Amino acid sequence: MELTARQYRALCAICDAFLPAAFGWPSAVERGVPDALAVALDFNPREIDRWEFLNLLDFWDSSLYALLELGSSRRFSELGQYEKTKVLLRWADSGINMCGDCSNWRCVAESQ
């Protein structure tokens, strides 16, 4: 799947929030996780799911989202690791259940 620059930047920021670089270990981006996810989107037969995911990525790294969610003009991709983790934990605790059991997001984010 072809991502726009904003979508790819958002996906990279999200992936690295879950798996940042650590001493001797590459980050998710360095391991190619965002590229693999973009390719995997092509295998989802439901066009609406792909459309929703791409729209979420567009919104995720927008100025509007930064203002509404963070109260600042700094986009998600511009945040530090700690701030990104806090945003992901807020989403996990929000009660929005878009993909089944989002409690797994909390487990991954807290392990960082």
Steps between C-alpha positions, in 0.01 A plus 500: 500500500629842408506736799526877484796666671279598796355149533844341486641749755208423735540124457875524567441709813241252631723200428801661668284594800433129551852384415760777529867444440681370807865428568597241242144463365355670191173690512184383328569738211856373465358145487257597221180455699315798343581374150382150589175640641442704183547187289274300731219754448476381140395158627202633694202421277278762665550831326323687782761375751785626283323833452440541875862415582636750248267771629608427856865540397416829325328634810755358746785725384291808422511841664132462593563176688799656676288792613203286610688213662821663619403863533803605300615552145753214516390206288519145631807427287680797664446379857759328713474132592341563841235734357415255219456223755265719706286569191477130415407415859224762494363339185517156662307633801251702295234232465526520120519141390570509128692176461373256758702485820704821518623414848797342321610853398534590867713193571736577214522873576560444873782257433704778336 
